[in-house]
């Protein structure tokens, strides 16, 4: 797979969708393009969090971690996953994405 940046055109946007995307991008301090890319990646399940999680798991696998630390780490990851899912549902409910 190539790392070449591709360009696509999406047709059929209504003004309400465009305005909502622009508003969210401005709120997050990013360009419309950056926000739209992140929203699309998120909607299809492409997310940096899984890469970070796997890298952290690999790190801890290579380094010693006692039982209590491992339990705390796993609980923190579970809490983070739950929070992310709740945030996603809240944003979907309020049509923020």
Phi and psi restraints in degrees (value plus and minus 20) as a CYANA .aco file:
   2 UNK   PHI    -107.1   -67.1
   2 UNK   PSI     129.3   169.3
   3 UNK   PHI    -111.3   -71.3
   3 UNK   PSI      -6.8    33.2
   4 UNK   PHI     -84.8   -44.8
   4 UNK   PSI     113.8   153.8
   5 UNK   PHI     -96.4   -56.4
   5 UNK   PSI     108.8   148.8
   6 UNK   PHI    -124.9   -84.9
   6 UNK   PSI     138.7   178.7
   7 UNK   PHI    -142.6  -102.6
   7 UNK   PSI     115.2   155.2
   8 UNK   PHI    -151.3  -111.3
   8 UNK   PSI     139.8   179.8
   9 UNK   PHI    -137.4   -97.4
   9 UNK   PSI     112.3   152.3
  10 UNK   PHI    -131.1   -91.1
  10 UNK   PSI     101.7   141.7
  11 UNK   PHI    -121.7   -81.7
  11 UNK   PSI     140.1   180.1
  12 UNK   PHI      70.9   110.9
  12 UNK   PSI      -7.5    32.5
  13 UNK   PHI     -88.8   -48.8
  13 UNK   PSI     113.2   153.2
  14 UNK   PHI    -108.5   -68.5
  14 UNK   PSI     143.9   183.9
  15 UNK   PHI     -85.6   -45.6
  15 UNK   PSI     -51.7   -11.7
  16 UNK   PHI     -85.0   -45.0
  16 UNK   PSI     -60.7   -20.7
  17 UNK   PHI     -86.3   -46.3
  17 UNK   PSI     -65.6   -25.6
  18 UNK   PHI     -80.0   -40.0
  18 UNK   PSI     -65.4   -25.4
  19 UNK   PHI     -82.5   -42.5
  19 UNK   PSI     -61.7   -21.7
  20 UNK   PHI     -84.4   -44.4
  20 UNK   PSI     -62.1   -22.1
  21 UNK   PHI     -83.1   -43.1
  21 UNK   PSI     -63.9   -23.9
  22 UNK   PHI     -84.4   -44.4
  22 UNK   PSI     -60.0   -20.0
  23 UNK   PHI     -83.3   -43.3
  23 UNK   PSI     -65.9   -25.9
  24 UNK   PHI     -84.3   -44.3
  24 UNK   PSI     -60.6   -20.6
  25 UNK   PHI     -81.8   -41.8
  25 UNK   PSI     -64.4   -24.4
  26 UNK   PHI     -83.9   -43.9
  26 UNK   PSI     -62.9   -22.9
  27 UNK   PHI     -79.5   -39.5
  27 UNK   PSI     -55.7   -15.7
  28 UNK   PHI    -111.2   -71.2
  28 UNK   PSI     -22.5    17.5
  29 UNK   PHI      50.6    90.6
  29 UNK   PSI      12.3    52.3
  30 UNK   PHI    -146.6  -106.6
  30 UNK   PSI     147.7   187.7
  31 UNK   PHI     -93.2   -53.2
  31 UNK   PSI     141.2   181.2
  32 UNK   PHI     -78.0   -38.0
  32 UNK   PSI     -62.2   -22.2
  33 UNK   PHI     -81.1   -41.1
  33 UNK   PSI     -66.6   -26.6
  34 UNK   PHI     -81.9   -41.9
  34 UNK   PSI     -64.4   -24.4
  35 UNK   PHI     -85.5   -45.5
  35 UNK   PSI     -64.1   -24.1
  36 UNK   PHI     -82.0   -42.0
  36 UNK   PSI     -61.3   -21.3
  37 UNK   PHI     -81.6   -41.6
  37 UNK   PSI     -66.8   -26.8
  38 UNK   PHI     -82.6   -42.6
  38 UNK   PSI     -62.3   -22.3
  39 UNK   PHI     -83.5   -43.5
  39 UNK   PSI     -61.8   -21.8
  40 UNK   PHI     -86.0   -46.0
  40 UNK   PSI     -65.0   -25.0
  41 UNK   PHI     -80.2   -40.2
  41 UNK   PSI     -64.5   -24.5
  42 UNK   PHI     -82.4   -42.4
  42 UNK   PSI     -62.2   -22.2
  43 UNK   PHI     -87.4   -47.4
  43 UNK   PSI     -44.8    -4.8
  44 UNK   PHI    -123.1   -83.1
  44 UNK   PSI     -12.7    27.3
  45 UNK   PHI      66.7   106.7
  45 UNK   PSI      -7.0    33.0
  46 UNK   PHI    -115.0   -75.0
  46 UNK   PSI      93.9   133.9
  47 UNK   PHI    -165.8  -125.8
  47 UNK   PSI     121.2   161.2
  48 UNK   PHI     -87.2   -47.2
  48 UNK   PSI     -40.6    -0.6
  49 UNK   PHI     -82.9   -42.9
  49 UNK   PSI     -57.1   -17.1
  50 UNK   PHI     -85.4   -45.4
  50 UNK   PSI     -60.6   -20.6
  51 UNK   PHI     -82.4   -42.4
  51 UNK   PSI     -64.1   -24.1
  52 UNK   PHI     -83.3   -43.3
  52 UNK   PSI     -62.1   -22.1
  53 UNK   PHI     -82.0   -42.0
  53 UNK   PSI     -65.6   -25.6
  54 UNK   PHI     -85.3   -45.3
  54 UNK   PSI     -58.6   -18.6
  55 UNK   PHI     -84.8   -44.8
  55 UNK   PSI     -60.5   -20.5
  56 UNK   PHI     -86.4   -46.4
  56 UNK   PSI     -61.6   -21.6
  57 UNK   PHI     -80.7   -40.7
  57 UNK   PSI     -62.6   -22.6
  58 UNK   PHI     -83.3   -43.3
  58 UNK   PSI     -62.7   -22.7
  59 UNK   PHI     -79.5   -39.5
  59 UNK   PSI     -69.5   -29.5
  60 UNK   PHI     -89.5   -49.5
  60 UNK   PSI     -46.4    -6.4
  61 UNK   PHI     -88.5   -48.5
  61 UNK   PSI     -55.8   -15.8
  62 UNK   PHI    -100.8   -60.8
  62 UNK   PSI     -37.4     2.6
  63 UNK   PHI    -138.7   -98.7
  63 UNK   PSI     130.3   170.3
  64 UNK   PHI     -90.5   -50.5
  64 UNK   PSI     117.0   157.0
  65 UNK   PHI    -160.4  -120.4
  65 UNK   PSI     106.5   146.5
  66 UNK   PHI     -94.3   -54.3
  66 UNK   PSI     150.9   190.9
  67 UNK   PHI     -78.7   -38.7
  67 UNK   PSI     -62.8   -22.8
  68 UNK   PHI     -86.1   -46.1
  68 UNK   PSI     -60.6   -20.6
  69 UNK   PHI     -85.2   -45.2
  69 UNK   PSI     -61.2   -21.2
  70 UNK   PHI     -82.7   -42.7
  70 UNK   PSI     -62.9   -22.9
  71 UNK   PHI     -81.6   -41.6
  71 UNK   PSI     -65.1   -25.1
  72 UNK   PHI     -82.7   -42.7
  72 UNK   PSI     -61.0   -21.0
  73 UNK   PHI     -82.7   -42.7
  73 UNK   PSI     -68.6   -28.6
  74 UNK   PHI     -81.6   -41.6
  74 UNK   PSI     -58.6   -18.6
  75 UNK   PHI     -86.2   -46.2
  75 UNK   PSI     -59.7   -19.7
  76 UNK   PHI     -84.1   -44.1
  76 UNK   PSI     -62.0   -22.0
  77 UNK   PHI     -85.0   -45.0
  77 UNK   PSI     -64.3   -24.3
  78 UNK   PHI     -80.9   -40.9
  78 UNK   PSI     -62.1   -22.1
  79 UNK   PHI     -83.4   -43.4
  79 UNK   PSI     -62.1   -22.1
  80 UNK   PHI     -82.8   -42.8
  80 UNK   PSI     -64.4   -24.4
  81 UNK   PHI     -81.6   -41.6
  81 UNK   PSI     -64.5   -24.5
  82 UNK   PHI     -83.3   -43.3
  82 UNK   PSI     -63.6   -23.6
  83 UNK   PHI     -82.8   -42.8
  83 UNK   PSI     -61.9   -21.9
  84 UNK   PHI     -82.8   -42.8
  84 UNK   PSI     -62.1   -22.1
  85 UNK   PHI     -86.2   -46.2
  85 UNK   PSI     -62.3   -22.3
  86 UNK   PHI     -84.0   -44.0
  86 UNK   PSI     -60.6   -20.6
  87 UNK   PHI     -83.1   -43.1
  87 UNK   PSI     -63.6   -23.6
  88 UNK   PHI     -81.1   -41.1
  88 UNK   PSI     -64.6   -24.6
  89 UNK   PHI     -83.5   -43.5
  89 UNK   PSI     -60.5   -20.5
  90 UNK   PHI     -83.3   -43.3
  90 UNK   PSI     -63.8   -23.8
  91 UNK   PHI     -85.6   -45.6
  91 UNK   PSI     -59.9   -19.9
  92 UNK   PHI     -85.7   -45.7
  92 UNK   PSI     -60.0   -20.0
  93 UNK   PHI     -82.8   -42.8
  93 UNK   PSI     -61.1   -21.1
  94 UNK   PHI    -111.7   -71.7
  94 UNK   PSI     -11.4    28.6
  95 UNK   PHI      35.7    75.7
  95 UNK   PSI      20.7    60.7
  96 UNK   PHI    -105.0   -65.0
  96 UNK   PSI     -37.6     2.4
